[in-house]
Amino acid sequence: MVLGDSLGVAVLGLGRMGRFHAANLAARLPGAHLAALVERRPDILAAAAADLGVERTHADVGAALADPAVDAVIVATPTPSHAAVVAAAAGAGKHVFCEKPIAQDPAAVAEACRAAAAARITLQVGYQRRFDPSLERAHDLVRAGAVGAPYLLKLTGHDLEPAGLDYLRVSGGIFRDMSIHDFDMARWLAGDEVAEVFATGAARLRPELAALGDVDVAATVLRFRGGCVAVVDNSRQSPPGYDVRVEVYGPEGHIVVGEQTRTSVTLWRGTGGQRDTVLPWFTERFAEAYRREIEDFAACARAGRPPRVRGEDDLAAIAIADAATRSLRSGRAEAV
C-alpha cells in the first residue's frame, strides 16, 4: 500500500507512553502527523486534545479504526488489550505500531502477527533501543565485521526507581517487563538466536516481590546457538540515574556504548575529575530513539517495506524472557 506524504496516526491510550508518542507526533515528525487521540477517560482525553491542539478525538478504538483520517495507529493501551487491538486494526486495514509486548502469551503474539500478515499491513513493535544512534552504530560495526564474530556481550540496564507495586504485580515479572529490552538488543547485536538461558536474582529493593515470585535485581546468561555468550544485569533502581550500557567483544577488538550523561563535559580540578550527571530516565535517554522509531514506522508503512522490529522479534524476546523466568524458579539453565 502506498500512502501520501504523511501518515495520519491515531494514538490509542493516553497513559505515559501514549502521551509521549502523541507529543512527538504533534511536533510534526517527518512522514507522519497526529490525526486523532483515543482515550476512555473523558477528562484525560479533553486535556490532551487541548494541550496538543487535536480536533479529532474518540472514546473507543472502534471509532478510531472507522475514521477515514486515520491511516495507522499507535497501540499504547494497557498490555492485556494489545493483541486484540492489533488484530482489530489489521482487520480495518490500519498499519500498527504496538508498544511492547504485543501480549505476554506467545500464542496471542503469534496470532496477532498472522492477522497483520493476512491484512498485509505494517506491524512494528516498540523496542526503541534499536533506533538509538549509539546502539545502531554498534550494531552496524558488528555487522561490518569491525571486531570479528562476537564471542561475548555485556548488557546493563538499571531503572531510575522501581514502579509502583500495583504495576509490578501485573507486569509479568522483571524479565518480561524490563530485561526484555536487553534480550532484544542481545539478539540484534549477536545476529543469532538464543539457545539456552540461566537466570538468578533477588528481591532486594522490594522484598514483598518475593511473594509474587519476582525479583528486582537480576543477572541472566544467554548462550546463543552459534556459541556467543551474553551477560545481562538488571535492577529496578539506580540512584544516579537511568543506566543502559553495552559492550561487544570479538577476536579483533571490542565495542563499548557507555552511559549517557547530560553533557560530555568533565570538570578537572586538583582533587580529580567530575563528569556531568547521567540522564534521569528512559524518556530522556532514548528521546531521539522514540522519535526515530515512529519516523521509520511511517516510512515503512508508506513504502510497504518491512519494519526494523517485527512481531516475530517480540515473540523471540518473549521466549527468552519466559526461559529466564523458568530458570529463576528452577535454579538451572532452561532451553528457549
Helices and strands as residue ranges (DSSP letters): E 7-12, H 16-26, E 32-38, H 42-52, E 57-58, H 61-65, E 72-75, G 79-81, H 82-91, E 95-98, H 106-119, E 123-125, G 128-131, H 133-143, E 152-158, H 165-170, H 174-174, I 175-179, H 180-190, E 194-202, G 207-212, E 217-224, E 229-235, E 243-250, E 253-257, E 266-269, E 272-275, H 282-285, H 287-303, H 311-330, E 334-335
